[in-house]
Amino acid sequence: MKKVKITVMRMACYTDLMALYENPIEHACDMTEGQVFIANGWKKPEGMCQSAWDTMSAFVMTLSHGGGDFYDGWMKNPRSAMISCNDGFRPVSFLIEAMEEDAE
């Protein structure tokens, strides 16, 4: 089993949708662009948002176990995936990449 690198690539914010549909909240997301998490195999990295993890965990598990090539050639690097969390108001895009380093 391999470690998996998870990088925050982009953070969007749809204030028009928030104004129309979201109840005001004080704190929604702790991610920052460029932030990197390392998953030890299929285990959720410390500090990773649970909602984002729920969206990407199947991809992380597959990559950590040597799988890839999702959707028949979707990614240029078949041992990677670009996944966004499921927050419709402020989605965060993550690049998930299998590493050569073995999980502990």
N, C-alpha and C positions, 0 to 999 in steps of 0.2 A: 504494500500500500504506500502511496506517495503523499507528500504534503501538497497543498493547493494554495496558490496565491490569489487573493481577492483584492482588487484595486478599485477604489471609488473613482470612476471616470468622469461622470457628469451628474449634476444635480439641477433639476428643473423646478420651477415654482409657478403654478398657474393661479395667480392672484384673482383673476376674473372668476374662475370656478370656485375658489375659496370664498369670495364675497357672496356668491349666489347660493352655495350649498353647505359650506362647512360652518359648524359652530366654532367660535373662536377658541383657540387653544394656545397656551403659553409656550409650550416646548414640544416640537414635533420630531426633530431628527438631530442626532449627534454626529452624523457623518460630515466629512470634509473632503473636497476633491483632492485626489492624490493620496488619500489615506490608504494604507495597506494592511490587510489582515492575512495571517497565515493559518490555514486550517490544517490541523494535525490529522491527516486522513479525512474521515468524514465528520469529525467533531467540530461543532460550532466554535469559532474563535471568540475569545473573551472580548467583550465590547461590541460585538456584532448585533445589530438590531434583530430582534426575534422575527419580526414581520419580513424583513429582507431575507433572513436565513430560511424561513419557510418557503420562500419563492425559489431560492437557489440551491437548497440542500440536495435535491436529487441530482443536479448537475455536478455538484462538488463530489458527491459519493461516486458517481460514474467516473469522473476524471481521476479521483484518488485510487480507484481500482483498475486503472489502465484503459478505460473506455474513452470514447470521444466520437468525433465525426458526427455530431448531432445534425439531424435533418439532412443527411446526405450531402455534405459539403458546404454547409451554411457559413462556417468560419474559415478564413484563410489558414489559420492554425487549427488543425483538427483536434488538438488537445486543449481547446479553450472554448469559452462561451461568453457572450455578452448578455447579461440578464438585468432586468430592472425590477425594483421592488414594486409592490402592488399598491402603493399610495398614489391614488389618482390625482391628488392636489400637488404633491411634491415628489415625483418619482426620482429615484436615484439609480443610475446605471453602473453596473459592476462588471469589470472584466475578470473572468475566472480562468486561471491557467494552471495546468498540472505542472508540478516541479519535478526535478530529477531526484531531489532529496527524499529519502524514505521517511515515512511517518514513524513516530516513536511508539 
